[in-house]
Amino acid sequence: MENFIFSINTVAPVFIIILVGIFLKRTGIIDDKFVSTSSHLVFKVSLPALIFLSISKTNFRAILDMKVIAIMYGVIFFAFFLSWLLAALLIKEKDRKGPFIQGSLRGNTVIMGLALVMNVFGEKGVAEASIIVAFIVPLFNFLSVIALTVPMHNRNAGSYKRIAATIVKNPLIIAILVSLPFSLFSIHIPVVVDLSLTYLAKMTLPLALIGIGGSLTFSTIRSNFMLSAGASFIKIVVVPVIVLLAGIKLGIHGSALGIIFIISATTSAISSFVMAKAMKNDSQLAANIIVVSTLGSIGTIGGGIFILKTLDLLGI
């Protein structure tokens, strides 16, 4: 019973805030402009502040585990090729293949993942998770471009150049790089700067989760439901199960095992809709995958945390 309550207390607050975002959008308290503006604020200001503080105050050498990175890369590539094969066999429409593939592997690791990691492991866990995110986000972007261009027979080099520039200019990547010297050489952050960044960092998770809720649309969930459910199943069930099995096989345990489970089990990323629309793919399918995976992840993430805690694999 104690482990069940722990898993509920871990997952429920995150999804409750998302529900608050849905309610605020439905009642007109927030609108699409607010969601767009708040998302930019989180992505470019408050989340980099959170990541900088988390990593700069942690020993980078102690939290970097290349076995963990290898597992995440291996599973992401597996999901990529599996979803590509399924798309080739089951989907006739070219503009639906890319969103299906992207939705099967690209997770909301930055917002949803860090929020859940914070609930379970605190700031130290966020630092560990941020390092993993720094390695996998560029891979997500690269594979997403391939998924959204090749099936459409659009090998426009400009798309790849734009995504490469986006990765280099990514505020999260910049925050991680800037924080590394502080972590490696134990550089002291002035109190005024520390407190200012702390205020910014504290608004990250609630504002981001409200934005997720405000961006969800349920009215078209019936369209493409089977494809949405298939991609979501790969994203929130197949991928985290393989990550867990690989992690346990390679001797990963404690917070590291819990963190890679949470990161791999997160819902399909909101940005997958943006990319699908910008690259003239079926953005509605991308949106449906986000909704279905978000609903399904309530059970899969909560159940996974419950099982790991029951088996005493989280180290807490």
Order of alpha helices (4+ residues) and beta strands (2+ residues): alpha-alpha-alpha-alpha-alpha-alpha-alpha-alpha-alpha-alpha-alpha-alpha-alpha-alpha-alpha-alpha
